[in-house]
Amino acid sequence: MSTRSDGLVIVRHRVPYNGKGSQMLGSTVAAIVENHKYVQKIGPIEVGKSFIPIEELVPVAEAAAPLTLHEAIRRSSMEEYQLDLSLSPLKTLFDMYAVIQEEGLFPGYLVIGNKSYFQKWLGSRISHTKMSIFGTPVIEQEQLPESVFVLCGTDTRDPGPEDVKFSLKVTLP
């Protein structure tokens, strides 16, 4: 959210869209215009995406604070993943990715409580410049205990916190 000099902020949203047919697209765009009185930009609309991005210019007083990743995880459905110590850490991660995909979601974020603790369990170093594993962004969150990590399932490959729908939580030994 960025504030302009005239007291307005640009707010970006993703409006759900199932992508089926031009009539549905027309009614979805009409609903966006009707329900978002400050809408400035709709799109781009992409084939295969389950949402339509929009931008609104909203008075600061009406703008909601953006959703943090920690809040999104707490609001989404979560399962405790039982760690099998006989499996390697990489096999555990592959199995967790499979669970996320079985839910019809994409692995959007790997949220860790403590980078050093996680790297020790993983047996591998994570880059400082662009923290990711298998292309999934790794985010260190102070709100999580150091021995916890969470794999978040999202409904898009390029997620924002609002796209987190399901999470797997692991507590390391």
CYANA upper distance limits for C-alpha pairs under 8 A (distance plus 0.5 A):
  1 MET  CA      9 VAL  CA      6.76
  1 MET  CA     10 ILE  CA      6.16
  1 MET  CA     11 VAL  CA      6.01
  1 MET  CA     12 ARG  CA      8.04
  1 MET  CA     66 PRO  CA      7.82
  2 SER  CA      9 VAL  CA      5.91
  2 SER  CA     10 ILE  CA      6.19
  2 SER  CA     11 VAL  CA      8.21
  3 THR  CA      7 GLY  CA      7.14
  3 THR  CA      8 LEU  CA      6.39
  3 THR  CA      9 VAL  CA      4.84
  3 THR  CA     10 ILE  CA      7.31
  3 THR  CA     60 VAL  CA      8.08
  4 ARG  CA      8 LEU  CA      5.95
  4 ARG  CA      9 VAL  CA      6.37
  4 ARG  CA     10 ILE  CA      8.45
  7 GLY  CA     59 PRO  CA      6.56
  7 GLY  CA     60 VAL  CA      6.50
  8 LEU  CA     57 LEU  CA      6.39
  8 LEU  CA     58 VAL  CA      5.76
  8 LEU  CA     59 PRO  CA      4.90
  8 LEU  CA     60 VAL  CA      5.96
  9 VAL  CA     56 GLU  CA      8.42
  9 VAL  CA     57 LEU  CA      5.98
  9 VAL  CA     58 VAL  CA      5.82
  9 VAL  CA     59 PRO  CA      6.72
  9 VAL  CA     60 VAL  CA      6.41
  9 VAL  CA     63 ALA  CA      7.82
 10 ILE  CA     55 GLU  CA      7.00
 10 ILE  CA     56 GLU  CA      6.09
 10 ILE  CA     57 LEU  CA      5.26
 10 ILE  CA     58 VAL  CA      6.94
 11 VAL  CA     55 GLU  CA      6.10
 11 VAL  CA     56 GLU  CA      5.72
 11 VAL  CA     57 LEU  CA      6.93
 11 VAL  CA     58 VAL  CA      7.43
 11 VAL  CA     63 ALA  CA      8.00
 12 ARG  CA     53 PRO  CA      7.58
 12 ARG  CA     54 ILE  CA      6.26
 12 ARG  CA     55 GLU  CA      5.05
 12 ARG  CA     56 GLU  CA      7.02
 13 HIS  CA     53 PRO  CA      6.29
 13 HIS  CA     54 ILE  CA      5.88
 13 HIS  CA     55 GLU  CA      6.93
 14 ARG  CA     51 PHE  CA      6.14
 14 ARG  CA     52 ILE  CA      6.02
 14 ARG  CA     53 PRO  CA      4.99
 14 ARG  CA     54 ILE  CA      6.76
 15 VAL  CA     32 ILE  CA      8.35
 15 VAL  CA     51 PHE  CA      5.66
 15 VAL  CA     52 ILE  CA      5.62
 15 VAL  CA     53 PRO  CA      6.79
 15 VAL  CA     54 ILE  CA      7.85
 16 PRO  CA     50 SER  CA      6.35
 16 PRO  CA     51 PHE  CA      4.75
 16 PRO  CA     52 ILE  CA      6.95
 17 TYR  CA     25 LEU  CA      8.34
 17 TYR  CA     28 THR  CA      7.75
 17 TYR  CA     49 LYS  CA      8.22
 17 TYR  CA     50 SER  CA      5.55
 17 TYR  CA     51 PHE  CA      5.17
 17 TYR  CA     52 ILE  CA      6.88
 18 ASN  CA     49 LYS  CA      8.35
 18 ASN  CA     50 SER  CA      5.89
 18 ASN  CA     51 PHE  CA      7.81
 19 GLY  CA     24 MET  CA      8.05
 19 GLY  CA     25 LEU  CA      7.59
 19 GLY  CA     47 VAL  CA      7.48
 19 GLY  CA     48 GLY  CA      7.22
 19 GLY  CA     49 LYS  CA      7.65
 19 GLY  CA     50 SER  CA      7.12
 20 LYS  CA     24 MET  CA      6.86
 20 LYS  CA     25 LEU  CA      8.02
 21 GLY  CA     25 LEU  CA      6.99
 22 SER  CA     26 GLY  CA      6.66
 23 GLN  CA     27 SER  CA      6.79
 24 MET  CA     28 THR  CA      6.52
 25 LEU  CA     29 VAL  CA      6.66
 26 GLY  CA     30 ALA  CA      6.65
 27 SER  CA     31 ALA  CA      6.58
 28 THR  CA     32 ILE  CA      6.73
 29 VAL  CA     33 VAL  CA      6.84
 29 VAL  CA     42 ILE  CA      8.42
 30 ALA  CA     34 GLU  CA      6.67
 31 ALA  CA     35 ASN  CA      6.38
 32 ILE  CA     36 HIS  CA      6.15
 32 ILE  CA     39 VAL  CA      8.36
 33 VAL  CA     37 LYS  CA      7.00
 33 VAL  CA     39 VAL  CA      7.17
 36 HIS  CA     56 GLU  CA      8.09
 38 TYR  CA     56 GLU  CA      5.56
 38 TYR  CA     57 LEU  CA      5.94
 38 TYR  CA     58 VAL  CA      6.53
 39 VAL  CA     54 ILE  CA      7.53
 39 VAL  CA     55 GLU  CA      6.38
 39 VAL  CA     56 GLU  CA      4.65
 39 VAL  CA     57 LEU  CA      7.06
 40 GLN  CA     54 ILE  CA      8.04
 40 GLN  CA     55 GLU  CA      6.13
 40 GLN  CA     56 GLU  CA      5.63
 40 GLN  CA     57 LEU  CA      7.10
 41 LYS  CA     54 ILE  CA      5.94
 41 LYS  CA     55 GLU  CA      5.54
 41 LYS  CA     56 GLU  CA      7.44
 42 ILE  CA     52 ILE  CA      7.65
 42 ILE  CA     53 PRO  CA      6.66
 42 ILE  CA     54 ILE  CA      4.97
 42 ILE  CA     55 GLU  CA      7.15
 43 GLY  CA     52 ILE  CA      6.28
 43 GLY  CA     53 PRO  CA      5.62
 43 GLY  CA     54 ILE  CA      6.44
 44 PRO  CA     52 ILE  CA      7.65
 44 PRO  CA     53 PRO  CA      7.30
 45 ILE  CA     49 LYS  CA      8.30
 45 ILE  CA     52 ILE  CA      6.23
 45 ILE  CA     53 PRO  CA      7.96
 46 GLU  CA     52 ILE  CA      8.35
 49 LYS  CA    156 THR  CA      7.66
 50 SER  CA    155 ASP  CA      7.88
 50 SER  CA    156 THR  CA      7.81
 58 VAL  CA     62 GLU  CA      6.97
 58 VAL  CA     63 ALA  CA      6.59
 59 PRO  CA     63 ALA  CA      6.94
 67 LEU  CA     71 GLU  CA      6.89
 67 LEU  CA     72 ALA  CA      7.08
 67 LEU  CA    161 PRO  CA      6.87
 67 LEU  CA    162 GLU  CA      7.07
 68 THR  CA     72 ALA  CA      6.71
 68 THR  CA    161 PRO  CA      6.65
 69 LEU  CA     73 ILE  CA      6.69
 69 LEU  CA    161 PRO  CA      5.35
 69 LEU  CA    162 GLU  CA      8.37
 70 HIS  CA     74 ARG  CA      6.86
 70 HIS  CA    141 GLN  CA      8.21
 70 HIS  CA    143 GLN  CA      8.07
 71 GLU  CA     75 ARG  CA      6.73
 72 ALA  CA     76 SER  CA      6.68
 72 ALA  CA    161 PRO  CA      6.28
 72 ALA  CA    162 GLU  CA      6.70
 72 ALA  CA    164 VAL  CA      6.69
 73 ILE  CA     77 SER  CA      8.39
 73 ILE  CA     78 MET  CA      8.31
 73 ILE  CA    152 CYS  CA      7.93
 73 ILE  CA    164 VAL  CA      7.17
 73 ILE  CA    166 PHE  CA      8.20
 73 ILE  CA    167 SER  CA      7.33
 76 SER  CA    164 VAL  CA      7.06
 76 SER  CA    165 LYS  CA      5.67
 76 SER  CA    166 PHE  CA      5.91
 76 SER  CA    167 SER  CA      7.50
 77 SER  CA    165 LYS  CA      6.94
 77 SER  CA    166 PHE  CA      5.26
 77 SER  CA    167 SER  CA      6.82
 78 MET  CA    166 PHE  CA      6.13
 78 MET  CA    167 SER  CA      5.11
 78 MET  CA    168 LEU  CA      6.26
 78 MET  CA    169 LYS  CA      7.52
 79 GLU  CA    167 SER  CA      6.89
 79 GLU  CA    168 LEU  CA      5.58
 79 GLU  CA    169 LYS  CA      6.67
 80 GLU  CA    168 LEU  CA      6.34
 80 GLU  CA    169 LYS  CA      5.34
 80 GLU  CA    170 VAL  CA      6.66
 81 TYR  CA     96 MET  CA      8.45
 81 TYR  CA    168 LEU  CA      6.34
 81 TYR  CA    169 LYS  CA      6.13
 81 TYR  CA    170 VAL  CA      5.83
 82 GLN  CA    170 VAL  CA      7.40
 83 LEU  CA     92 THR  CA      7.96
 83 LEU  CA    170 VAL  CA      7.32
 83 LEU  CA    171 THR  CA      8.10
 83 LEU  CA    172 LEU  CA      7.99
 84 ASP  CA     92 THR  CA      8.13
 87 LEU  CA     91 LYS  CA      6.63
 87 LEU  CA     92 THR  CA      6.85
 88 SER  CA     92 THR  CA      6.77
 89 PRO  CA     93 LEU  CA      6.76
 89 PRO  CA    121 TRP  CA      7.50
 89 PRO  CA    122 LEU  CA      5.90
 89 PRO  CA    123 GLY  CA      8.34
 90 LEU  CA     94 PHE  CA      6.65
 90 LEU  CA    122 LEU  CA      7.65
 91 LYS  CA     95 ASP  CA      6.62
 92 THR  CA     96 MET  CA      6.72
 93 LEU  CA     97 TYR  CA      6.64
 94 PHE  CA     98 ALA  CA      6.75
 95 ASP  CA     99 VAL  CA      6.92
 96 MET  CA    100 ILE  CA      6.94
 96 MET  CA    151 LEU  CA      8.01
 96 MET  CA    168 LEU  CA      7.87
 97 TYR  CA    101 GLN  CA      6.78
 97 TYR  CA    107 PRO  CA      7.02
 97 TYR  CA    151 LEU  CA      8.42
 98 ALA  CA    102 GLU  CA      6.55
 99 VAL  CA    103 GLU  CA      6.93
100 ILE  CA    104 GLY  CA      7.40
100 ILE  CA    105 LEU  CA      6.18
100 ILE  CA    106 PHE  CA      7.03
100 ILE  CA    107 PRO  CA      6.89
100 ILE  CA    152 CYS  CA      8.28
100 ILE  CA    153 GLY  CA      6.12
100 ILE  CA    166 PHE  CA      8.27
100 ILE  CA    167 SER  CA      8.39
101 GLN  CA    105 LEU  CA      5.62
101 GLN  CA    106 PHE  CA      6.53
101 GLN  CA    107 PRO  CA      7.98
101 GLN  CA    153 GLY  CA      8.45
104 GLY  CA    155 ASP  CA      8.35
105 LEU  CA    153 GLY  CA      5.82
105 LEU  CA    154 THR  CA      5.87
105 LEU  CA    155 ASP  CA      5.75
105 LEU  CA    156 THR  CA      7.95
106 PHE  CA    153 GLY  CA      5.82
106 PHE  CA    154 THR  CA      5.69
106 PHE  CA    155 ASP  CA      6.63
106 PHE  CA    156 THR  CA      6.84
106 PHE  CA    157 ARG  CA      6.56
107 PRO  CA    136 THR  CA      7.03
107 PRO  CA    151 LEU  CA      7.42
107 PRO  CA    152 CYS  CA      6.42
107 PRO  CA    153 GLY  CA      5.28
107 PRO  CA    154 THR  CA      6.76
107 PRO  CA    157 ARG  CA      8.19
108 GLY  CA    136 THR  CA      6.52
108 GLY  CA    137 PRO  CA      7.62
108 GLY  CA    151 LEU  CA      8.17
108 GLY  CA    152 CYS  CA      6.12
108 GLY  CA    153 GLY  CA      6.04
108 GLY  CA    154 THR  CA      5.84
108 GLY  CA    156 THR  CA      8.20
108 GLY  CA    157 ARG  CA      7.11
108 GLY  CA    158 ASP  CA      7.92
108 GLY  CA    159 PRO  CA      6.66
108 GLY  CA    164 VAL  CA      7.98
109 TYR  CA    136 THR  CA      6.21
109 TYR  CA    137 PRO  CA      5.76
109 TYR  CA    138 VAL  CA      6.60
109 TYR  CA    139 ILE  CA      7.56
109 TYR  CA    151 LEU  CA      6.47
109 TYR  CA    152 CYS  CA      5.65
109 TYR  CA    153 GLY  CA      7.86
110 LEU  CA    133 ILE  CA      8.48
110 LEU  CA    136 THR  CA      7.06
110 LEU  CA    137 PRO  CA      6.64
110 LEU  CA    138 VAL  CA      5.23
110 LEU  CA    139 ILE  CA      6.72
110 LEU  CA    149 PHE  CA      7.58
110 LEU  CA    150 VAL  CA      6.28
110 LEU  CA    151 LEU  CA      5.08
110 LEU  CA    152 CYS  CA      6.77
111 VAL  CA    138 VAL  CA      6.24
111 VAL  CA    139 ILE  CA      5.24
111 VAL  CA    140 GLU  CA      6.30
111 VAL  CA    141 GLN  CA      7.16
111 VAL  CA    149 PHE  CA      6.02
111 VAL  CA    150 VAL  CA      5.55
111 VAL  CA    151 LEU  CA      6.85
111 VAL  CA    152 CYS  CA      8.16
112 ILE  CA    118 PHE  CA      7.52
112 ILE  CA    138 VAL  CA      7.62
112 ILE  CA    139 ILE  CA      6.65
112 ILE  CA    140 GLU  CA      5.37
112 ILE  CA    141 GLN  CA      6.62
112 ILE  CA    144 LEU  CA      7.58
112 ILE  CA    146 GLU  CA      7.89
112 ILE  CA    148 VAL  CA      6.75
112 ILE  CA    149 PHE  CA      4.78
112 ILE  CA    150 VAL  CA      6.93
113 GLY  CA    118 PHE  CA      8.34
113 GLY  CA    140 GLU  CA      6.25
113 GLY  CA    141 GLN  CA      5.86
113 GLY  CA    142 GLU  CA      6.50
113 GLY  CA    143 GLN  CA      7.69
113 GLY  CA    144 LEU  CA      5.10
113 GLY  CA    145 PRO  CA      5.72
113 GLY  CA    146 GLU  CA      4.67
113 GLY  CA    147 SER  CA      6.80
113 GLY  CA    148 VAL  CA      6.00
113 GLY  CA    149 PHE  CA      6.52
114 ASN  CA    118 PHE  CA      6.66
114 ASN  CA    140 GLU  CA      6.79
114 ASN  CA    141 GLN  CA      7.96
114 ASN  CA    142 GLU  CA      8.05
114 ASN  CA    145 PRO  CA      8.04
114 ASN  CA    146 GLU  CA      5.03
114 ASN  CA    147 SER  CA      7.53
114 ASN  CA    148 VAL  CA      8.47
115 LYS  CA    119 GLN  CA      6.52
115 LYS  CA    140 GLU  CA      7.03
116 SER  CA    120 LYS  CA      6.64
117 TYR  CA    121 TRP  CA      6.97
117 TYR  CA    146 GLU  CA      7.10
117 TYR  CA    147 SER  CA      7.17
118 PHE  CA    122 LEU  CA      6.55
118 PHE  CA    147 SER  CA      7.81
118 PHE  CA    149 PHE  CA      8.36
119 GLN  CA    123 GLY  CA      6.30
119 GLN  CA    124 SER  CA      6.06
119 GLN  CA    125 ARG  CA      6.16
119 GLN  CA    126 ILE  CA      7.36
120 LYS  CA    124 SER  CA      7.53
121 TRP  CA    172 LEU  CA      8.16
126 ILE  CA    131 MET  CA      6.49
126 ILE  CA    132 SER  CA      7.60
126 ILE  CA    133 ILE  CA      8.24
127 SER  CA    131 MET  CA      5.79
127 SER  CA    132 SER  CA      8.03
130 LYS  CA    137 PRO  CA      8.34
131 MET  CA    137 PRO  CA      6.49
131 MET  CA    138 VAL  CA      5.67
131 MET  CA    139 ILE  CA      7.86
132 SER  CA    136 THR  CA      5.63
132 SER  CA    137 PRO  CA      4.80
132 SER  CA    138 VAL  CA      5.34
133 ILE  CA    137 PRO  CA      7.18
133 ILE  CA    138 VAL  CA      7.30
144 LEU  CA    148 VAL  CA      6.85
144 LEU  CA    149 PHE  CA      8.17
147 SER  CA    171 THR  CA      6.11
147 SER  CA    172 LEU  CA      5.56
147 SER  CA    173 PRO  CA      7.63
148 VAL  CA    169 LYS  CA      7.59
148 VAL  CA    170 VAL  CA      6.13
148 VAL  CA    171 THR  CA      5.00
148 VAL  CA    172 LEU  CA      6.59
149 PHE  CA    169 LYS  CA      6.47
149 PHE  CA    170 VAL  CA      5.94
149 PHE  CA    171 THR  CA      7.18
149 PHE  CA    172 LEU  CA      8.44
150 VAL  CA    167 SER  CA      6.86
150 VAL  CA    168 LEU  CA      5.95
150 VAL  CA    169 LYS  CA      4.94
150 VAL  CA    170 VAL  CA      6.73
151 LEU  CA    167 SER  CA      6.06
151 LEU  CA    168 LEU  CA      5.70
151 LEU  CA    169 LYS  CA      7.15
152 CYS  CA    164 VAL  CA      6.70
152 CYS  CA    165 LYS  CA      8.01
152 CYS  CA    166 PHE  CA      6.45
152 CYS  CA    167 SER  CA      4.85
152 CYS  CA    168 LEU  CA      7.03
153 GLY  CA    164 VAL  CA      6.30
153 GLY  CA    165 LYS  CA      6.41
153 GLY  CA    166 PHE  CA      5.52
153 GLY  CA    167 SER  CA      6.25
154 THR  CA    159 PRO  CA      7.05
154 THR  CA    163 ASP  CA      5.67
154 THR  CA    164 VAL  CA      5.01
154 THR  CA    165 LYS  CA      5.99
154 THR  CA    166 PHE  CA      7.50
155 ASP  CA    159 PRO  CA      8.06
155 ASP  CA    163 ASP  CA      6.41
155 ASP  CA    164 VAL  CA      7.60
155 ASP  CA    165 LYS  CA      7.50
156 THR  CA    163 ASP  CA      7.51
159 PRO  CA    163 ASP  CA      6.14
159 PRO  CA    164 VAL  CA      8.13
160 GLY  CA    164 VAL  CA      8.10
